[in-house]
């Protein structure tokens, strides 16, 4: 795996820069050799310009080497992150999604009011968009949790499956508001084929950077 990361680094941006620098340096040496062979012995050319170019090449080479080392460290960090992502399995994650998976114990959502709200209604809908359950929500500013127990408007249990939360909210002037909606679901799988792991969280897929909160189930 380390060899693969080293190869990836060599083929990355710093590797391409290094290859281009080597080609430019070969051209520079060819030009220098040609000029030295054809210079007037009685009026030799000034070596200062070539010295400056050699110094510049050395500085660029050192910078490219530094970039290669930074890319290698970044890739090693990604590898360590991918290796540890398996420990997330079985934990709950909070992500910005409105879709949850009801498997018998309902679904937990969270919503956040960032503007003054006069009226707010929580609506749970099935995958066909039919309204299953509704209730009034909290109009206060800040984050609020909504635990739906998996029942319909008549108080009867509903079938297992995916359900979506919709929020109908208005301010004092009657203008519509759109509070952010988050869902808490269990991490059931992880795809580590890329540099960033992608998690299966309930019925959703989300990258690691999309996880707002991780809740270990002990």
N, C-alpha and C positions, 0 to 999 in steps of 0.2 A: 504493500500500500504506500509506503514511503517513497519507493521508486516511482510509483505512478504519480505521486504528488510532485516529485522533483521534475519528472517529465512534463507535467502540466505547467509547472512554473517556467521551464525552459521554452515551452511553446506559447507562453503568455506574452503580455505586452513587453515586459522587460527582455524576454528572450528574443522577440522580434527586433527590439532596439539594438540588442547586442549584435545580432546578425547584420543589421544595416550598418552599424559602426564598423564592423570588421570589413565589410565591402568598401566603405568609404576610406578606411585606412589603407586597404590594398590599392585603391585608386590613387591615394595620396603618395604612396611609396613609388608607384609606377611613374607618376608625374615628376616626383623628385629625382628619380633615377634618370629619366629622360632629360631633364633640365641640366643635371650635373654632367651628363655625357656631351651635351651640346653647348655648354657655356663657353664664353670667350675666356681663355686662360689669362689674358691680359686685363680682363675686367670681370672677375668672378662675381657671381650674384651674392646678394646679402643673405647670410644664413639666419638672420634674426627672425624673418617672417616664418621660415620653416620651424624654427625653435618654438615660436609662439603657437603654431598649429599643433606641434607635438604635445606641448603642455595642455592645449585645449582638448586634444584627443584623450590624454590621460585623465583629465578631470571628468569628461563625459563617461569614460569607461568606469571610473570609480562610482559615479552616480548610478549607472546601469547596474553595477554589481550590488549597490545598496538596495535598489529597487527589487532585484531578484531575491535578495535575502528577505525583504519585507513581504514579497509575494509568497515565499516559502513559509514564513511564519504564519501568514494569514491562512494558507491552505492547511497547515498543521492544526491551527485553531479550529477551522471548519471540521476537520477530521475528528478532533476530540469532541466537538459539539454533536456530530452525527453519531459517534459511538455512545454518547450519554443520552441520546434522545429516546432510546428504548425504555429508560427508567420512567418516562412520562406515561407509559401504557397503564391503564386502569385508574389514572387520576382524572379529576374533573378540570375542565378548562372553561374560562369565560371568554367569549369572543363576540365581536359585532356581527350578529346574525339574528334573524327573526324566526328561523325554523328550528324546531326541536323534535325529539323522538320520544313519543309516549310508549313506554313498554310496561305500564301497569302502575307506576307511581307518579305519573304526571310529568310536568315540565317546569323548570325554574327559569324565569326570565328576569332581566333587570332593565329598567329604563331610566333615562336621565332627562330631567327638565332643566334646560339651560335658560329659559325665558319665563317670565310670569305667566302662569296658566290659570284660566278661569274654570274650564271644564275639561275633563279627560275621561275617556272610556276605553277599557281594555277589551279587545275582541279576539277570541281564539277561533281560527278557521282551519278546516281540513284542507287536504291537498287539492280538492276541487273548488276551494274558495267558499264553501258553505259555512255560514256562521254556526258555531257549535256552542259557544258560551260567551257571555259578556258580563262585565261588572264595571263599576266606577273605579277609577284609579286615583292615586295621590297627586294632587296638583301643586304640591310644594316644590320649591327649587331643590335640585340635587338628585341623588340616585335613590331609586326605590326598587324593591324586590317584589315580584309577582309570582307566587307559587300556585300554579294550576294543578288541581288534583286529578285531572283526567275525567271530569264529569261534564255532562251537557247542561243545557239550560233547565232541564227538568230534574237535575240532580242524579242522573243515571250514568253509570260508567260507559265510556265510549271505547270503540275498538282501538287496539294498538296501532300505531302508525305515526306519521309525521304531521305535525300541526304548526301553524304559523300564528304569530302574534301580530295583530294590527292595532295601532293606537289612533283614536280619533280625538284630537285635542284642539282647543281654541283658546285664544287670549280674551281679554275683557272686551275688545272691540269686535270680536267674532271672527278674527282672522285665524286660519288654520295653522297649527304648529306640528312639527315633526320631531318628537323626542327620539334620541338615539335608543336603539333596542339591542340588548345583549342576551345571549342564552348561555346557560351553564349545562354542559354535556360531558359525557365520559369519553376520554381518548381511547379509541379502540384499535387504532392502527397507525403506522408511521411509514412513510416512503422516504428512504434515504438515498435515492438514486441521484439526487442533485446535491449542490453544496449546502442548501438550506433544507432541513427536514420538513416534509408536509404531513400534517397529522389528519387522521380521520376522527372528527370530533362529533359524535352523534351522527346525524345525517349530513354533516358539513365537512368540507375539507378546508384547512387553513394552514398557512405557514407559521413557523415558530414566532415570527415577529408580530403576528396577529393575535397571539394569546395575551389577553389583558391580565389574567389572573390564573394561577395554577393552584388547584386544591388537591392535596394528596389525600387519598382515601385510605386510612389506616385501620 
